Amino acid sequence: MSPERLCQNNAVKIGTIERQGKITIHQLTWSTAMVNMPAGQSYLSPAKVEIAYASHHHLYNIWFSTPPEQFAANKGIFNAIFQSFQEKQ
């Protein structure tokens, strides 16, 4: 299954999709989705989650999650983690 399809399927399963997109970091293209998770579906009830899938040599899946009111404050940390990711050769 493609990264786009995996991202879409998981995002729909966990909550309401706020937005979807793609980002390329270190020549690896990620399919991303921002999802609002309702109370009861996360240990951070409710939560805002950014999920990402990529597939080149291997399939990768990253989830970032915080309470909705803290998401913007943590966005820089999430982006730093994305930027530091290097594909396993």
Order of alpha helices (4+ residues) and beta strands (2+ residues): alpha-beta-beta-beta-beta-alpha
